[in-house]
């Protein structure tokens, strides 16, 4: 399948223009690196699709409209909440200072890991898979992912608790910033539990875990 080189050029130039202005308007190396990564990802993930055959021309308007809206929103919230960001940074610094000695932070990590284990207990007891993992089953994994399935209240509560606990889990991991093996073990357990629960684990999940360790 061939791509339209003219549309590709237009996507690249438009993304570079909007992204370049946004990067120039940003402050600090981290904001600029963040914007470069986001605009590159949007171009690769969404922009290139405009060059495929049979894609309507108005898709380009949607794409550039989204880029412009994102750039404006980033600038607006950066200016409007700059003081809140400074106060949040100070508060986070105080939190990180007590991560090393406060006994509650390891409990956060344990709770987060155990929440991933619930899917092996309820609604079906499958703890035996911990010691005898089943072979990968991509077809079942995709069927479960794309078919609409009802989740009972307990499973919903577990999922909500896991989502709410996620940011605190990453803050708690700061405690082990100099213990690479322990952090790798924690992420390894999480990936293993996800594999046992779903019968398959994607490269994206593994890549995110490795990238998190590397970035930290």
N, C-alpha and C positions, 0 to 999 in steps of 0.2 A: 504494500500500500504506500503510495507516494504522498508526500506532503507538498503543499503549495509554498514555494520558496518566497514569494512576495508577501504572503500572509505571515510567514515565519519572521521575515525581516521587519515587518510592521510591528509584530508582537515584541520582538527584541528591542527595537528602537523605542517604542512606547513605554515598555517596562523600564528600560534604562533611563528614560527621561523622568518619569514619575518617581522611580526609585532613587535616582540621582538627586533630585530636588529634596526628597525626604531625608536622605542621608546627610546632605549638606545642612539642612535645617536642624538636624538632631544635635545633641550635645554629648560629648564623651565617646570614647572608643567603644564601650559596650553597647550603647544605643545604636551606634552605626553598624556594628557587627550584627546585631539583632535584626536590623532592617534589611541589611544585605542578604542575610539568610532567608528572611521571610519573602522578600521580593523574588529572589532566585527560585525558591520553592514554589511560589505561586505561578511563576512563568513556566516552570518545568511541569507542574502538576495540572495547571488549568489553561495557561496561555497556548502551549503547543497544540492542544486539541483543536484550536481554531483553524489550523492549517490542514486538518484532515478533510478528505472529500465529503461532500454532502452535509457539511456543517454550515448552518445558515450564517449569512454575513453579519446579522445583528448580534451574533454571539460576541463579536469583538467589542461592541458597545457595552454589553454586560461586563465583559472582562475589564475593560479600561475604566468603566464606571465603578466597579468594585475596588480596583487599585486606587482610584482617586478618593473614594470614600474611606478606605483604610488609611491612606496617608493623612487625610484631614483628621480622622478620629485620633490617630496617633499624636498628631501635633496638638489637637485640642485638649486631650486628656493630659498630655505632658505639661502644658501650660496651666491648665485649670487645677491640677492636683499636684503641682510641684511641691507645695508646702506639706501636703499629706504624705508624699513620697519621702520627704526628709524625716518627718516624724516617724514614719513606718520603719525607715532604715535604722533610726536610733533605737526603736523598740525591738527590732529584730536583733540588733547588736547585743542588747541586754539579755535577750532570750538565749542567744548562742553562747553568751558568757557563762550561763549556768547549766548548759547541756552536759558538760563534762562531769559535774558532781551531783546534780539533782537526780534522785532515784526514780522519778516518775518517767523519765525519758526511755529507759530500757523497756518499761512496761508498755509504752506506746508501740515500740518495735514488735514486741511479742504479740500484742493484741492485733496488730496489722497482719502479721504472718498467720496467726491462728484464724483470722477471718477468711483467709484464702483456703484454709483447711476445711471450713464448714461445708463446702460443696461436696466433699468426700464423705460427709456424715449424713447430710440431709439433702434431698428427700430419700436418698438411697445410701445405705452404708457400704462404702467402697474403700475402707481403710486398708484392705488387703492389697490394693494396688500400690501402696507405698513401697512394698517389698517385692512385688511382681507386676511392674508396670505393663499395661497392654501395648501392643504395637500401634503405631500411628494410624489413624483412621480419618483421612482427609474428607471423604465423602460425607461421613456422619457429622463432622465438624462444620462443613459448609451448609449441610441441611439444617442443622440446629441454628446456625447463624442467620440464615436468610428466611427461614420459616417463622411465622408469627406464633409465639408460644406464650401462654399465660404463666405468670410467676406468682407463687403464693405469697402471702404477706410476710412470712418469715424470711424468705429469700430476698424480698425487696428490702426489708430492714437491714439484712446483712450487706447488701450492695450499697445502700445509702450510708451505712456506718463505715464501709470501706472507703467510699468516696470522701466523706467528711474527714476521715483520719489520714488520708493520703498526704496532705501538706505537712502535718505534724510528724508523720513518719519520716519524711525527707529531712525535716529539721533535726529529728532525733538521730538520724544517721551521721550528723555532723560530729557526734560523740566518737565515732570510729574513723575519723578522717585520716588517722595515721595507721590504721589497721586494715590494710587492703584485703587481706584474706578473709576477715570477718564480714566485710561489706560484700565481697564476692559470694560468700556462703549464703548470706541473707537473700541476695538477688537470685542465686541458684535455687534456693528453696522455693521462692515465689514462682519462678518459671516452672519448676518441677510440679508444683501444685496446680498451676494453670494447665499444664500438659495432662495431668491425670484427670482433671475435671472435664476438659474438653476433648481429649483424645488426640490433640494436635496442638502445636504451638508454632506460630508464624515467625518468619525471619524478622518481621518488624518488631515484635515483642523482644526478641533477643537483641536486636540492634539498639532498641531504646535502653535496655538495661546496660549494655556495654557502653553506650554513649554517656549515660548518667555517671557511671563509674569513672570514665575517662575525663569528663568535664569536671567532676568533683576533684 
